[in-house]
Amino acid sequence: MRMPQESSSSSLLRSYSIYTLARLKADPSVAELAVGLEAAQMALGAAATATQLVADGYVEALAARDAADVALDAEVVKTSLAALLACGNRRDAASFRRLFPSGANAITTLPATDEITAVRLLEGRLTEEPAESPGKASLAALTTAREAMEAAVATLQSKTLAQSAARGVELGAREEWRRVYRKVFGELTVRFPDDRRRVESYFRAVRTVHADETEPVVPVVPVVQ
């Protein structure tokens, strides 16, 4: 028996055991061998489902983070435009350079965690501005947007870790599936030592999988930026 490729997806592995389970259960002389394989298949299916649910949650958190990023960028630009308008659109004006020494774009193009830090510094500079400063009026909205961004980033980081953990459980379930699958083959070989053809008949022929049917054999942790 040729074992499925290490990179085979969980759904593909389950398709092999579905076949073998049906064959074993149809043969009363070996039907009891289905018990362990059925348990391994159910565990693999549950782990794969959990991984998918967590992956969906990660994508939703990613979308929320990106939405918060867009909103924060808008507040930074709004604050910049107010400060620029107040100094006659002169980017070299001291009042503008004091708030945006490198311009708004230098803040909005940063990775998420770095942008949060930069906005905190901007908030600090706005706090020190005179009460009549046009940019100061944006402080409350800017702080709210930055706090929303922080929450979104924290949620995404949590989902990232959960995705890695779920993936690890699924890969463990795959290993157990492979162990049990081999064990069934070994037990059938003992039962029918002189009938290799019969033993092989309980297993679906393994085919070479395409790229879209393969999955990483180690957990992949997305980078939160």
Secondary structure, DSSP 8 states (H G I E B T S, - for coil): -----TTB-HHHHHHHHHHHHHHHHT-TTTGGGHHHHHHHHHHHHHHHHHHHHHHHHHHHHHHHHHHHHHHHHHHHHHHHHHHHHHTTT-TT-HHHHHH-TT-SHHHHTS-HHHHHHHHHHHHHHHHTS-TT-GGGGGHHHHHHHHHHHHHHHHHHHHHHHHHHHHHHHHHHHHHHHHHHHHHHHHHHHHHSTT-HHHHHHTS-------GGGB--SS-------
